[in-house]
Amino acid sequence: MKRYLFALLLAALTGSLLFGGIASGSKQARPIHRPSAIVQAALGKLHAPSIPIRVRRHGRNVVVRRKLPFFSAGTLAATYGAIEGDEIREEEADSSPEILNSGHGGPGPGTLGCSRRDSHGNARVNQDCSYRRQAEEDITYNPANRNNLIGGQNDSRVGFNQCGIDWSTDNGAHWGDMLPPFRQRLNAPELMGPTASNPNNNTINGDPGTFHTYDAGSDPANAADALGRAYFSCVIFDVNSFASGLYVTQSPAAARGSFYYNVPAPASKQFMVVEDNTVEIFHDKNMISADRYHSSPNAGNVYVTWTVFRFNASCGAPPNGDENFCESPIFGSMSTDGGLTWSTPEKISGNAPGLCFFGDFFQGGAPNDCNFDQGSYSVALPNGDLQVIFNNGNTAAGNPNAQQLGVHCHPTGSSPAGTAHFNCLTPTKVGDDVVVGEPLCDFGRGPEECIPGAYIRTNDYPRITKDNTQNNHVYAVWQDYRNGEFDTQISQSTDGGMTWHEGGTVNPDTGLDHYFPATDQSPSRGDRVGASYYRTERVPGEGDPNVGCLFGLSPPDCSPFTPGVQPGVGSEDSDYVLAGGRGTHTPYDFRVLSPTFPPPDGIQTGFNGDYSGLTINKGQDAHPIWSDTRNTNPFPQNGVAHDEDVFTDNVGLPNGHGHHAQGKIGRHSKSARSRR
């Protein structure tokens, strides 16, 4: 099977084979003369687009190239694993898991599997025994039952990456898990247009489909609404066609996240947000939120935002030779009936004169479009509004850095009636994203932002707090390089996201890289805020442009950070921590949650997800979720020495002002509160 798949890819790259599938009726899907954009990117044949910027350096004008947002690491890793490193799965429709009867058709505690792989007091979330990668995590709690936690992660236990689903009914002490219920879904964009029973148009281009089940999934996201219903979303795509899509399925309140409705085969559009099958469109990096407030006029609404990468011959070739890239705006869709129907996808990242530039650089939009985006995240507000934040690359010509933007929306209408709309305002600035000086590694796709010590790809995508029951205060966190190392930044809005101001650096320790932050707000009063993140030891000379490639500082012919080339690359230890404080009184106190763990290795090298997660469900009970490599694989023929597993904990939220000090992996503030 591996040889067969490689032969297909080789033939596609040389133009000697036409990929395609059979669409419904007498239609034939268009022949595919080359691999999709995501396959080309995974193989290093397509690189992140960039634009030239003239900046002042050492008293003279120099030109640097600012990279624009690109496909998420999770999607690239899933694609690369499918075509290069992972085993090929046999296609089959999975059946619904057995529901443990607890009196209401839902699960009970005690579902833990492979329990010997727990350590350091943490609970292992994924329950498989496969020694296959689990990474890239999200978590939330059920407002109708705060002991019910719902999670998810990228999951490679069956070979092709899928989006794994997790649940706990006892406040995180025990966990059950499953793989997603979409395996019978066939790609058919031509059947996703408006109908008499569903007037929404759930496709961008509406091309003939493959009528083939989707190969892989990525970017898991969770939400729970005011009625106790849980939601799970995932982007799905094919390796040997242009098919990509996005679903959001529901877990009824009685199931408490242990069962999700199947995503039906065509011609049903239930639980499907969007799907396409064209070289011009790829759907990526989704996140969801739900209105969890009974008093809200939109109680029970569900919202999903994601990035739509657009390619077209009319956009021309960018200066770096990557053909036909147009734009990557943020789109949104909403459901007002529990995820059964989804509104027509809308571009919501907007247009902002004086804030967004280069909108027409690739002939993909107006001059002030905020359309080079990635990494969106949203939160539903108590008054029924919605706040969305995202990373944006449309900064002015002389600015080599990126920015975090937000849009405030007033959702209205009905998704079954086809009248639902976001009604978003003009984007506002959440904060700066300082990227100059960030180290670059080459994982086979050209230089990318990375953590050299762990030798993994990283990003500066923002996260936003999920709960603001007491007021309209919201917080956003992200990582950037303003301090000459990766540090966690925070920004505050006291008016539901209408305006923002930066609140400083969250982590008090220096000399380490701090990355993939997550955040949430305590349901209790007082603006108690949590932020969890990874820390990794830096490599010698990490900030020196003469040692490795640093964005905006090193010459084009620099050597990216590579294991065996620069000392320490791919051999430094990491840990995961939880910080907590009040409002913008930074830095925050913190405590270390995980044991020290080594970098991913073998077929897992280069990837530990695109994000981690955090939820605070009652009082100061924090539940961070992360992946690490503490568990050794006793079967080396499986391709790794240290397996990536997902862990969580029930931890008292630290509450204090952190003190600046030189950081060290495994060491934390002594004043942090103990684990629950």
TIGU-66570 format. One line per 2 residues: their letters; for each residue x, z, y of C-alpha. Coordinates in steps of 0.001 Angstrom, whole numbers, plus 500000, padded with zeros to 6 digits. Layout:
residues N
a> X,Z,Y ~ ...;
end
This chain:
residues 676
mk> 500000,500000,500000 ~ 502806,500816,502433;
ry> 504490,497489,501763 ~ 501157,495728,502224;
lf> 500542,497427,505596 ~ 504053,496644,506796;
al> 503563,493031,505740 ~ 500380,492871,507788;
ll> 502092,494309,510841 ~ 505094,492021,510485;
aa> 502829,489027,510134 ~ 500891,490099,513210;
lt> 504045,490517,515257 ~ 505258,487029,514256;
gs> 501853,485422,514676 ~ 501666,484278,511045;
ll> 498447,486117,510169 ~ 495086,486459,511899;
fg> 493610,489923,511673 ~ 489875,490275,511961;
gi> 486668,491380,510330 ~ 483153,490214,509698;
as> 480547,491144,512270 ~ 476830,491450,511628;
gs> 474646,488433,510959 ~ 476351,485077,511277;
kq> 478797,486150,514012 ~ 482489,486120,513229;
ar> 484833,488558,514929 ~ 487422,486924,517138;
pi> 490787,486344,515401 ~ 493566,488718,516392;
hr> 496866,486964,517060 ~ 498901,490107,517736;
ps> 498607,493849,517154 ~ 496517,495938,519526;
ai> 498109,497565,522567 ~ 498231,500967,520854;
vq> 500103,499531,517832 ~ 502533,497699,520113;
aa> 503137,500943,522051 ~ 503655,502961,518850;
lg> 506249,500408,517683 ~ 508033,500391,521045;
kl> 506913,496830,521830 ~ 504791,497945,524805;
ha> 506058,500532,527283 ~ 504411,502670,529920;
ps> 503824,500589,533074 ~ 505840,501509,536134;
ip> 506046,500561,539786 ~ 509126,500379,542060;
ir> 509325,503007,544816 ~ 511831,503174,547648;
vr> 512962,506761,548313 ~ 515719,508503,550253;
rh> 518599,509825,548125 ~ 521851,511270,549500;
gr> 521376,509621,552880 ~ 520526,506149,551643;
nv> 517481,504261,550441 ~ 517303,503675,546694;
vv> 514651,502183,544449 ~ 513344,504185,541503;
rr> 510570,503317,539078 ~ 507606,505664,538850;
kl> 505972,505532,535425 ~ 502201,505432,535411;
pf> 499918,507283,532979 ~ 500038,505886,529463;
fs> 498521,506413,526011 ~ 498418,510035,524891;
ag> 501098,511362,522561 ~ 498467,512333,519979;
tl> 497096,508811,519748 ~ 500590,507293,519606;
aa> 501671,509772,516931 ~ 498546,509059,514889;
ty> 499164,505323,515139 ~ 502863,505573,514359;
ga> 502169,507840,511398 ~ 499697,505322,510030;
ie> 502099,502374,510217 ~ 505503,503958,509667;
gd> 505727,507475,508301 ~ 502546,508719,506652;
ei> 500861,508013,503370 ~ 497981,505529,503328;
re> 494651,507120,502638 ~ 491925,505720,500437;
ee> 488808,505060,502461 ~ 485819,507119,501515;
ad> 482835,508652,503218 ~ 483181,512417,503229;
ss> 480231,514582,502395 ~ 479028,517529,504411;
pe> 480746,520830,503546 ~ 478907,523494,501636;
il> 477311,525874,504108 ~ 477783,529521,503211;
ns> 474401,531224,503406 ~ 474430,534089,505886;
gh> 470672,534271,506314 ~ 470377,531483,508862;
gg> 471993,528537,507109 ~ 475350,529332,508707;
pg> 478722,530602,507482 ~ 479973,534093,506919;
pg> 483486,535537,507293 ~ 486128,535474,504594;
tl> 486746,531723,504507 ~ 490529,532012,504817;
gc> 492607,529664,502634 ~ 496337,529724,501797;
sr> 496503,533193,503367 ~ 500157,533756,502526;
rd> 501078,531395,505351 ~ 499915,533891,507978;
sh> 502629,535985,509589 ~ 503492,537976,512698;
gn> 499904,539220,512901 ~ 498523,535807,513897;
ar> 495625,534114,512086 ~ 496251,530640,510687;
vn> 493383,528402,511805 ~ 493768,525313,509579;
qd> 492984,526198,505976 ~ 494561,523338,504008;
cs> 497526,523791,501678 ~ 498963,520318,502206;
yr> 502104,520930,504292 ~ 500923,518172,506611;
rq> 500982,518318,510396 ~ 498298,520082,512410;
ae> 498867,520088,516178 ~ 497129,519571,519548;
ed> 494510,522288,519780 ~ 491355,523190,521653;
it> 489157,526303,521440 ~ 486027,527770,523016;
yn> 483430,530426,522258 ~ 479685,530269,521737;
pa> 477892,531906,524719 ~ 474914,532690,522447;
nr> 477196,534545,519988 ~ 480538,535536,521465;
nn> 482040,536353,518057 ~ 481602,532684,517134;
li> 484751,530730,518024 ~ 484990,526954,517697;
gg> 488272,525056,517522 ~ 489901,521813,516579;
qn> 493247,520067,516219 ~ 494909,516804,515306;
ds> 495031,516885,511516 ~ 497133,514719,509175;
rv> 496212,516301,505848 ~ 494731,513037,504485;
gf> 497475,510723,505757 ~ 495948,508904,508701;
nq> 495523,511401,511523 ~ 491991,512749,512033;
cg> 490476,515406,514313 ~ 490175,518639,512323;
id> 487316,521068,513030 ~ 487574,524890,512846;
ws> 485201,527825,513210 ~ 485200,531622,513045;
td> 482198,533963,512923 ~ 484120,537255,513253;
ng> 485936,536917,516574 ~ 488866,534990,515120;
ah> 489784,537261,512208 ~ 488952,534587,509598;
wg> 488599,530822,509854 ~ 487038,527907,508052;
dm> 487818,524257,508655 ~ 486731,520709,507823;
lp> 487484,517091,508666 ~ 485183,515191,511035;
pf> 481862,513679,509906 ~ 482328,510113,511135;
rq> 483818,508376,508088 ~ 480803,506128,507561;
rl> 480899,504840,511128 ~ 481507,501066,511340;
na> 482786,499440,514539 ~ 480009,497276,516044;
pe> 480168,497069,519870 ~ 477673,494204,519914;
lm> 475037,496698,518717 ~ 475872,499322,521363;
gp> 474043,497677,524246 ~ 470667,498680,525721;
ta> 467638,498773,523416 ~ 463985,499648,523871;
sn> 464568,503091,522354 ~ 467911,503705,524095;
pn> 468408,501895,527429 ~ 472058,503008,527828;
nn> 474916,500515,527472 ~ 477482,502317,525287;
ti> 480183,499658,525323 ~ 482447,498228,528006;
ng> 482806,494632,526766 ~ 480327,494382,523872;
dp> 482510,492098,521730 ~ 481785,491432,518039;
gt> 482910,494359,515904 ~ 485058,494663,512809;
fh> 482283,496274,510749 ~ 485103,498327,509291;
ty> 485341,502113,509232 ~ 487717,503578,511798;
da> 491206,504361,510482 ~ 492254,507335,512573;
gs> 491228,509816,515253 ~ 492921,511917,517932;
dp> 492382,514266,520892 ~ 489938,516891,519506;
an> 487803,518754,522045 ~ 485167,521506,521793;
aa> 482249,522833,523821 ~ 479182,525056,523319;
da> 476011,525043,525405 ~ 473519,527660,526624;
lg> 471398,527233,523458 ~ 474272,528028,521096;
ra> 474835,524434,519978 ~ 478477,523456,519468;
yf> 479945,520026,520180 ~ 483039,518261,518906;
sc> 484553,515044,520245 ~ 487313,512709,519133;
vi> 488628,509248,520002 ~ 488695,506891,517009;
fd> 490534,503623,516487 ~ 491782,501055,513997;
vn> 495396,500222,513286 ~ 494937,496569,512319;
sf> 492320,495577,514890 ~ 491431,496253,518524;
as> 488613,498658,517624 ~ 488439,501959,519513;
gl> 485659,504348,520408 ~ 484596,507892,521200;
yv> 482010,510138,519571 ~ 480590,513577,520379;
tq> 478623,515191,517572 ~ 476559,518401,517501;
sp> 476633,521510,515344 ~ 473146,523113,515403;
aa> 473038,526703,516590 ~ 472390,528121,513097;
ar> 475508,526430,511690 ~ 477821,528033,514273;
gs> 480365,525230,514153 ~ 480626,525065,510344;
fy> 478564,521866,510070 ~ 478283,518861,512389;
yn> 475850,515989,512188 ~ 477173,512789,510707;
vp> 477854,509942,513103 ~ 475580,507237,511643;
ap> 476477,503671,510787 ~ 475238,500855,513052;
as> 472781,499964,514400 ~ 472222,503620,515342;
kq> 473945,504811,518512 ~ 473398,508512,517846;
fm> 476395,510657,518869 ~ 478399,507568,519913;
vv> 479570,507575,523531 ~ 481322,504205,523550;
ed> 483030,501672,521332 ~ 484786,498342,521821;
nt> 486790,495782,519868 ~ 488880,493834,522355;
ve> 492504,493554,523421 ~ 491292,494347,526936;
if> 490058,497925,526277 ~ 491445,501081,524664;
hd> 489696,504477,524858 ~ 491965,507550,524986;
kn> 492319,511260,525785 ~ 488792,512681,525848;
mi> 487732,516209,526777 ~ 484238,517748,526812;
sa> 482320,520566,528478 ~ 478771,521871,528195;
dr> 476480,523678,530605 ~ 476392,527205,529151;
yh> 474269,528874,531829 ~ 470572,529574,531106;
ss> 469805,529697,534826 ~ 471365,526282,535476;
pn> 469053,523317,536154 ~ 471245,521385,533689;
ag> 471416,524052,530963 ~ 472341,522397,527657;
nv> 473817,519238,529187 ~ 477034,517962,527596;
yv> 479726,515997,529429 ~ 482664,513962,528147;
tw> 485424,512374,530213 ~ 488218,510104,528990;
tv> 490704,507399,530012 ~ 489902,503702,529662;
fr> 493077,501596,529485 ~ 492328,498072,530642;
fn> 494379,494935,530004 ~ 493579,491419,531175;
as> 495522,488211,531786 ~ 494183,488093,535338;
cg> 496098,491267,536188 ~ 499452,489514,535799;
ap> 502708,490930,534507 ~ 504096,494101,536128;
pn> 507757,494033,537235 ~ 508900,495787,534032;
gd> 507526,492989,531863 ~ 504672,494834,530139;
en> 501989,492209,530226 ~ 498463,492333,531529;
fc> 498104,496050,532361 ~ 495285,496499,534879;
es> 494374,500164,535278 ~ 493609,503435,533492;
pi> 490680,505081,535327 ~ 488731,508154,534185;
fg> 485273,507443,532778 ~ 482431,509886,532118;
sm> 479268,510016,530030 ~ 476654,512753,529652;
st> 473955,513783,527199 ~ 470794,515687,528075;
dg> 469414,515825,524507 ~ 472086,517627,522537;
gl> 474404,514661,522051 ~ 471863,512342,520418;
tw> 472032,509830,523273 ~ 474813,509256,525792;
st> 474553,507775,529257 ~ 476143,504461,530175;
pe> 479861,505171,530778 ~ 480736,505412,534484;
ki> 484081,505178,536254 ~ 484303,508559,538026;
sg> 487941,508822,539209 ~ 486848,507215,542458;
na> 488395,505932,545635 ~ 490193,508052,548239;
pg> 491768,506486,551361 ~ 494897,508371,552402;
lc> 495146,510059,548998 ~ 495308,507176,546499;
ff> 497448,504060,546969 ~ 498528,501049,544884;
gd> 495018,500611,543518 ~ 495532,496862,543550;
ff> 499183,496876,542449 ~ 498265,495201,539152;
qg> 495231,493448,540640 ~ 493056,495974,538841;
ga> 491127,497498,541734 ~ 490746,498189,545445;
pn> 493725,499428,547508 ~ 492468,503036,547580;
dc> 491320,503313,543961 ~ 492504,506421,542101;
nf> 492878,504330,538959 ~ 496238,505203,537345;
dq> 494985,508316,535549 ~ 495283,510314,532343;
gs> 494465,513767,530963 ~ 491009,514557,532399;
ys> 489265,517906,531860 ~ 485930,519238,533130;
va> 483959,522443,533574 ~ 480200,522861,534055;
lp> 479319,525215,536924 ~ 476505,527808,537085;
ng> 474567,525778,539676 ~ 474423,522712,537398;
dl> 477312,520834,539042 ~ 480411,519579,537231;
qv> 484073,519683,538249 ~ 486513,517170,536711;
if> 490295,517214,537167 ~ 492929,514698,536044;
nn> 496535,513576,536483 ~ 496992,510647,538871;
gn> 499839,508252,539669 ~ 498451,506578,542819;
ta> 500704,508428,545276 ~ 502184,506681,548321;
ag> 505064,504202,548154 ~ 507717,506678,549308;
np> 506587,509461,546981 ~ 508129,509343,543491;
na> 505944,512230,542282 ~ 502418,512233,540850;
qq> 499441,514449,541749 ~ 496548,516375,540216;
lg> 493141,515268,541517 ~ 489603,516566,541154;
vh> 486120,515153,541601 ~ 483010,517270,542165;
ch> 479869,515821,540583 ~ 476108,516482,540802;
pt> 474726,515331,537424 ~ 471107,514155,537425;
gs> 468705,512263,535216 ~ 467958,511903,531516;
sp> 470169,510269,528893 ~ 467214,509245,526617;
ag> 465557,507575,529604 ~ 468774,505877,530673;
ta> 468715,507515,534124 ~ 471581,510014,533759;
hf> 474377,509730,536362 ~ 477348,511869,537447;
nc> 477027,511316,541226 ~ 480647,512298,541917;
lt> 482109,512834,545382 ~ 485374,511458,546753;
pt> 488429,512813,544883 ~ 490306,515754,546393;
kv> 493820,516973,545729 ~ 494208,519873,543323;
gd> 497999,520043,543596 ~ 501319,518224,543453;
dv> 502824,517092,540184 ~ 506576,517102,540802;
vv> 508148,514811,538204 ~ 511549,514055,539774;
ge> 514248,515512,537555 ~ 512132,515694,534408;
pl> 514241,514955,531305 ~ 513553,511786,529324;
cd> 513894,511178,525578 ~ 513497,507970,523588;
fg> 511283,508371,520503 ~ 511437,504638,519799;
rg> 509098,503634,522625 ~ 511486,503768,525566;
pe> 512244,506813,527784 ~ 509403,509368,527954;
ec> 508984,512806,529510 ~ 510185,515350,526975;
ip> 511320,518874,526146 ~ 514937,518239,525043;
ga> 515448,521536,523192 ~ 512445,520997,520907;
yi> 512845,517196,521168 ~ 509127,516574,521647;
rt> 507176,514410,524040 ~ 505304,516297,526769;
nd> 503064,515607,529785 ~ 501807,517124,533030;
yp> 498052,516866,532343 ~ 496029,519642,534017;
ri> 493646,522129,532369 ~ 490765,523955,534058;
tk> 489099,527315,533380 ~ 485903,527072,531329;
dn> 483984,530152,532445 ~ 483048,531272,535966;
tq> 479883,533250,535321 ~ 480344,535647,538232;
nn> 481247,533230,541014 ~ 482133,529659,541800;
hv> 485866,530256,541423 ~ 487780,527864,539170;
ya> 491467,527575,538343 ~ 493644,524694,537186;
vw> 497070,524879,535536 ~ 499692,522265,534730;
qd> 503415,521963,534213 ~ 505862,520238,536530;
yr> 509548,520207,537494 ~ 509525,521539,541068;
ng> 511835,524426,540126 ~ 514372,522312,538239;
ef> 512783,523274,534903 ~ 509358,522879,533347;
dt> 507194,525666,534803 ~ 503464,526414,534794;
qi> 501722,525928,538147 ~ 498261,527178,539141;
sq> 495730,526104,541777 ~ 492545,527888,542864;
st> 489188,526727,544181 ~ 486699,529266,545525;
dg> 483922,526709,546112 ~ 483471,525175,542668;
gm> 486190,522562,543079 ~ 485211,521143,546465;
tw> 488558,522266,547935 ~ 491767,523553,546317;
he> 494936,525408,547233 ~ 498015,525939,545078;
gg> 498759,529486,543969 ~ 502385,529268,542833;
tv> 504253,529428,539538 ~ 502604,531435,536755;
np> 505637,532221,534600 ~ 507994,534889,536016;
dt> 510961,534050,533787 ~ 513456,531276,534487;
gl> 516036,529413,532434 ~ 513462,528169,529889;
dh> 511076,525223,529746 ~ 507393,526293,530006;
yf> 504890,523624,528996 ~ 501465,522623,527601;
pa> 499632,525378,529512 ~ 495993,526243,528857;
td> 493798,528508,530971 ~ 490530,530404,531069;
qs> 488823,533025,533188 ~ 487489,536360,531995;
ps> 483659,536651,531958 ~ 484071,540018,533694;
rg> 484369,540385,537452 ~ 487558,540306,539450;
dr> 489053,536834,538924 ~ 490985,537880,535833;
vg> 492752,534697,534754 ~ 494726,533860,531639;
as> 497288,531109,531036 ~ 498999,530469,527707;
yy> 501940,528127,527174 ~ 504992,527271,525091;
rt> 508563,528235,525985 ~ 511699,526488,524704;
er> 515394,527144,525279 ~ 516977,524542,527567;
vp> 519916,522459,526412 ~ 523331,522562,528114;
ge> 523301,520422,531251 ~ 519569,519687,531034;
gd> 519249,519325,534810 ~ 522476,517344,535237;
pn> 521947,513555,535677 ~ 525430,513028,534248;
vg> 524382,514561,530920 ~ 521077,512830,530097;
cl> 518322,510760,531702 ~ 516380,512571,534433;
fg> 513418,510851,536053 ~ 514183,509561,539544;
ls> 517757,510883,539530 ~ 519638,509067,536772;
pp> 520689,505393,536878 ~ 518775,502897,534734;
dc> 521552,502753,532148 ~ 521603,506513,531481;
sp> 521476,507878,527934 ~ 518156,509595,527089;
ft> 518378,513044,525545 ~ 519028,512383,521860;
pg> 519820,514690,518906 ~ 523490,514414,518049;
vq> 524369,512916,521443 ~ 523866,515805,523871;
pg> 524430,519359,522555 ~ 521308,521365,521766;
vg> 518824,518472,521740 ~ 516337,518989,518914;
se> 517890,522300,517850 ~ 516651,524955,520306;
ds> 514060,527612,519423 ~ 510577,528004,520927;
dy> 507749,530539,521109 ~ 504202,530758,522517;
vl> 503073,533307,525117 ~ 499972,534533,526940;
ag> 500135,535400,530640 ~ 497448,537112,532694;
gr> 496837,538226,536248 ~ 494382,538198,539123;
gt> 493621,535132,541178 ~ 496683,533590,542770;
ht> 498799,536755,542638 ~ 501591,534974,540818;
py> 503720,535214,538824 ~ 501690,536740,536000;
df> 502755,539303,533444 ~ 502946,537945,529885;
rv> 503454,538796,526227 ~ 504928,536774,523362;
ls> 502405,535931,520630 ~ 504306,533902,518050;
pt> 507526,534378,516142 ~ 510463,532229,517191;
fp> 510160,528804,515564 ~ 512397,525711,515261;
pp> 511692,522144,516482 ~ 509480,519816,514416;
dg> 511539,517873,511893 ~ 511299,515000,509428;
iq> 508224,512817,509885 ~ 506896,515378,512405;
tg> 509896,514967,514737 ~ 509056,514344,518372;
fn> 505487,515627,518435 ~ 503767,518990,518778;
gd> 500542,517735,520311 ~ 499546,516951,523882;
ys> 498007,520339,524689 ~ 497219,523875,523505;
gl> 494098,525980,524119 ~ 492744,529296,525380;
ti> 489338,530960,525571 ~ 488409,534458,526816;
nk> 485119,535405,525222 ~ 484328,538994,526244;
gq> 485943,541390,528655 ~ 489662,540814,528295;
da> 489594,539429,524718 ~ 491794,536338,524882;
hp> 492021,533811,522046 ~ 494929,531415,522560;
iw> 495429,528600,520036 ~ 498693,526763,519392;
sd> 500742,525075,516654 ~ 504204,526045,515466;
tr> 506657,525439,512630 ~ 507127,528965,511259;
nt> 506143,527919,507698 ~ 508815,526369,505502;
np> 507815,523467,503273 ~ 509065,524101,499692;
fp> 508491,520462,498733 ~ 511056,518416,500712;
qn> 509822,515138,499267 ~ 506787,515649,501503;
gv> 508982,514680,504443 ~ 509413,517902,506463;
ah> 511381,521125,506256 ~ 509045,523097,508559;
de> 505311,522452,508526 ~ 503284,522391,511764;
dv> 500287,524731,511442 ~ 497738,526020,513961;
ft> 497533,529730,514845 ~ 495460,531988,517040;
dn> 495191,535664,517903 ~ 492840,538193,519500;
vg> 494930,539569,522346 ~ 494243,541837,525275;
lp> 494715,539773,528427 ~ 497850,540915,530312;
ng> 497070,542152,533804 ~ 499925,542597,536172;
hg> 502534,541024,538384 ~ 505416,539520,536466;
hh> 508968,540167,537605 ~ 511452,537336,537960;
aq> 514167,537452,535335 ~ 516253,535209,533136;
gk> 514063,534254,530183 ~ 514969,534470,526518;
ig> 512957,533226,523555 ~ 511311,536093,521680;
rh> 511531,538451,524664 ~ 508491,539365,526782;
sk> 507437,541693,529540 ~ 507283,545313,528385;
sa> 504198,546025,530486 ~ 502008,543453,528705;
rs> 499019,544941,526909 ~ 499016,545107,523140;
rr> 497200,542895,520676 ~ 493620,543865,519850;
end
